[in-house]
Amino acid sequence: MDNLLLSFNVISPIFLLMALGYLLTRFKKLSSHTLDQMNDISFKVFFPLLLFNSIYKTDVQGSFSLKLVGWAVGSVLLIFVFLLLVIPLIEKDNRKRGVLVQGIFRSNFVIFGLPISVALCGESNIGPTSILIAIIVPLYNAFSIVALEIFRGEKIRIGKILKGVATNPFVIAAALGVAAFLLRLRFPASVESFIGDCAKIATPLALILLGASFRFDDIRPNLRQILIGVLGKLVLMPMVFIPLYVMAGFRDVELVALVVMIGAPTAVSTFTMAGKMDADQTLAGQLVVFDSLGSILTMFLWIFSLKQLGMF
């Protein structure tokens, strides 16, 4: 019963914040223009500050594990290559192929990873999650560009990919956080308080905005693709990889980080990227919506099951 309540208490705030965001748009308290602006601010200001703060206040050196990073990067790479080979066999429309690839391999690691890690392991123990976010998020961005360019039929431009990674706010924030740690920089209390306050805004704001972005358009034309994307992201990939992580010996916060990385819903940014790169933006938005809703149940079940088994 204790593990059931803990799992519920970890997941229910995420659901309630998304529900609040959805209700705000339903009652016309948030316009689409305001939503776009707030999303931009969230992902360029508040989340980078959250990532910087989590690394700045964590023993990065003690949190870094080559084994953890290797398994995380290897998982993402393996899934990505697998999808590039399999998705063209089951989907004929190129505009949908790229969306399905990025919709299945790319997770909302930042929004879900940090709050779940804090809830399960405590704020002082989330160093491994912060490290993985700093490494995996740029990888997601690079692979998404590759997938969408491949199925758009255009030549892969390495320079464009590298520029996109180097200018990613998360990469910059992570690099600055590691630099501050290595140089043993310590900011005045007022600056630390400012950064900490901004960091606290990031997760609840992002979850509200995620809920506010839900659009339940006519799903019939894309029902087959939605089922493939949601089942692939929330069921198939976690069922394959989470047992492997357990067998590899990962436990506690490291296992939590890997579980959220592989089991969180598809990233909101996949919707924006699909629109910018001539892919099926409607399908991308539907995958975000149904993945996010479905993940409330699937993440609860994974957390509860692993907690019952004493994995964390």
Buried (B, 14 or more C-beta within 10 A) or exposed (E): EEBEEBBEEBBEBBBBBBBBBBBBBEEEEBEEEBBEEBBEBBBBBBBBBBBBBBBBBBEBEEBBBEEBBEBBBEBBEEBBEBBBEBBBEEBEBBBBBBBBBBBBBBBBBBBBBBBBBBBBBEEEBBBBBBBBBBBBBBBBBBBBBBBBBBBBEEEEEEEEBEEBBEEBBBBBBBBBBBEBBEEEEEEEEEEBEEBBEBBBBBBBBBBBBBBBBBBEEEBEEBEEBBEBBBEBBBEBBBEBBBEEBBEBEBEEBBBBBBBBBBBBBBBBBBBBBBBEBBBBBBBBBBBBBBBBBBBBEBBBEBBBEBBEEEBB
